[in-house]
């Protein structure tokens, strides 16, 4: 497995996170939550995108329901996915290439990515708009500045 990929996506999930939970983003203050929500809202409006939202603030579009059997991964699952992660300006910071598939435990991912996976059926595809508190928060990562909202296109190939 690509160690950089694992490092990039393997920020320890916040303890107690549940796929069905109402956890609030872990950000330093409510101002950052408002900033992120405004940035994502503006992006969606400018692009003419209608997106649903979860209680945590994750916005999403399910582009393909997949198997439509309502069998979704959990925090205990290991998933196989294709994905593209990018900033609101469209710049891609990471992605699987070609037919490559990334595999990792759901519990090792940033909170927003874990939550997004729990919304997908096998073979499902979606676009997910993550406030910074659900992504890399105030610390950022090597390639992602602190307090940066992110977008991920995710295709859930399989899970166990």
PLY file of the C-alpha trace (Angstrom):
ply
format ascii 1.0
element vertex 160
property float x
property float y
property float z
element edge 159
property int vertex1
property int vertex2
end_header
0.00 0.00 0.00
1.23 3.48 -0.80
2.60 4.82 2.50
2.00 8.44 1.49
-1.64 7.65 0.68
-2.05 5.94 4.03
-0.37 8.85 5.81
-2.46 11.41 4.00
-5.75 9.70 4.80
-4.78 8.10 8.09
-5.42 10.76 10.65
-6.73 9.09 13.74
-10.51 9.22 13.73
-11.98 11.08 16.67
-12.79 8.62 19.44
-16.40 7.67 19.64
-17.27 8.66 16.07
-20.29 6.81 14.78
-21.55 6.60 11.21
-24.97 7.53 12.46
-23.82 10.06 15.04
-24.37 13.79 15.31
-20.80 14.68 16.18
-19.86 18.28 15.66
-16.66 19.21 13.87
-13.61 19.41 16.09
-12.48 22.95 15.35
-11.07 25.55 17.70
-14.14 27.76 17.64
-17.54 28.37 16.12
-16.13 31.08 13.85
-14.17 28.53 11.82
-17.28 26.36 11.45
-19.16 29.39 10.07
-16.31 30.25 7.71
-16.18 26.69 6.37
-19.96 26.49 5.98
-19.98 29.82 4.10
-17.14 28.74 1.79
-18.81 25.44 0.96
-22.22 27.11 0.53
-20.73 29.69 -1.85
-19.00 26.96 -3.84
-22.22 24.98 -4.18
-24.26 28.03 -5.20
-21.67 29.18 -7.74
-21.56 25.71 -9.29
-25.35 25.27 -9.16
-25.00 22.16 -7.00
-27.72 20.91 -4.65
-26.22 18.84 -1.86
-27.71 17.11 1.15
-26.10 17.48 4.56
-25.52 15.47 7.69
-25.70 16.64 11.29
-21.93 16.96 11.39
-21.87 19.50 8.55
-20.74 17.13 5.80
-22.44 18.06 2.52
-22.85 15.35 -0.10
-24.29 14.17 -3.38
-24.78 10.48 -4.04
-24.06 10.20 -7.78
-24.67 6.46 -8.01
-26.51 4.43 -5.37
-24.44 1.33 -6.13
-25.91 -2.01 -5.08
-28.83 -0.22 -3.43
-28.98 -2.95 -0.79
-28.42 -0.53 2.10
-25.39 -2.58 3.13
-22.86 0.09 4.04
-19.41 -0.06 5.63
-18.92 0.64 9.33
-15.95 1.90 11.31
-14.84 -1.74 11.62
-14.78 -2.23 7.84
-11.80 -2.23 5.52
-12.69 -0.52 2.25
-11.42 -0.56 -1.32
-11.99 2.78 -3.01
-11.09 5.06 -5.85
-11.06 8.72 -4.91
-10.01 12.22 -5.84
-9.39 14.84 -3.17
-9.33 18.50 -4.13
-9.62 22.02 -2.77
-12.56 24.34 -3.41
-10.48 25.99 -6.16
-10.40 22.66 -8.03
-6.72 21.87 -7.39
-6.29 18.14 -6.83
-4.10 17.26 -3.85
-4.40 13.46 -4.05
-6.13 10.74 -6.02
-6.02 7.14 -7.04
-4.76 6.87 -10.60
-6.19 4.80 -13.44
-7.41 1.43 -12.28
-5.56 1.64 -8.96
-7.60 1.01 -5.84
-6.75 2.21 -2.34
-7.49 -0.07 0.61
-7.63 0.99 4.25
-9.60 0.62 7.51
-12.45 3.11 7.80
-11.47 3.84 11.42
-8.07 5.21 10.33
-9.43 7.95 8.10
-10.28 11.58 8.77
-13.76 11.89 10.22
-15.39 13.29 7.08
-14.01 10.54 4.84
-15.20 7.88 7.29
-18.62 9.47 7.47
-18.79 9.71 3.67
-18.00 6.01 3.26
-20.80 5.12 5.67
-23.25 6.81 3.28
-22.27 4.64 0.31
-23.38 1.19 -0.76
-20.91 -1.14 -2.47
-20.21 0.22 -5.98
-21.69 3.56 -4.95
-20.22 6.93 -5.91
-20.55 10.29 -4.27
-19.10 13.76 -3.94
-18.47 14.99 -0.41
-17.83 18.55 0.78
-15.99 18.52 4.10
-15.61 21.42 6.50
-12.06 21.57 7.85
-13.16 20.17 11.22
-14.13 16.93 9.45
-10.91 16.90 7.43
-7.50 17.93 8.75
-8.72 20.65 11.13
-6.41 23.21 12.67
-3.27 21.14 12.13
-3.58 20.44 8.41
-1.25 17.88 6.87
1.82 17.92 4.66
-0.09 19.07 1.58
-3.21 20.54 3.16
-3.12 23.86 5.02
-4.86 24.18 8.40
-8.56 25.07 8.36
-9.08 23.99 4.75
-12.44 22.64 3.56
-12.02 19.77 1.08
-13.96 17.94 -1.61
-13.70 14.22 -2.25
-15.14 12.20 -5.10
-15.35 8.66 -3.74
-16.23 5.36 -5.38
-16.70 2.49 -2.92
-15.50 -0.59 -4.80
-15.84 -3.11 -2.00
-15.59 -3.57 1.77
-15.47 -6.26 4.40
0 1
1 2
2 3
3 4
4 5
5 6
6 7
7 8
8 9
9 10
10 11
11 12
12 13
13 14
14 15
15 16
16 17
17 18
18 19
19 20
20 21
21 22
22 23
23 24
24 25
25 26
26 27
27 28
28 29
29 30
30 31
31 32
32 33
33 34
34 35
35 36
36 37
37 38
38 39
39 40
40 41
41 42
42 43
43 44
44 45
45 46
46 47
47 48
48 49
49 50
50 51
51 52
52 53
53 54
54 55
55 56
56 57
57 58
58 59
59 60
60 61
61 62
62 63
63 64
64 65
65 66
66 67
67 68
68 69
69 70
70 71
71 72
72 73
73 74
74 75
75 76
76 77
77 78
78 79
79 80
80 81
81 82
82 83
83 84
84 85
85 86
86 87
87 88
88 89
89 90
90 91
91 92
92 93
93 94
94 95
95 96
96 97
97 98
98 99
99 100
100 101
101 102
102 103
103 104
104 105
105 106
106 107
107 108
108 109
109 110
110 111
111 112
112 113
113 114
114 115
115 116
116 117
117 118
118 119
119 120
120 121
121 122
122 123
123 124
124 125
125 126
126 127
127 128
128 129
129 130
130 131
131 132
132 133
133 134
134 135
135 136
136 137
137 138
138 139
139 140
140 141
141 142
142 143
143 144
144 145
145 146
146 147
147 148
148 149
149 150
150 151
151 152
152 153
153 154
154 155
155 156
156 157
157 158
158 159
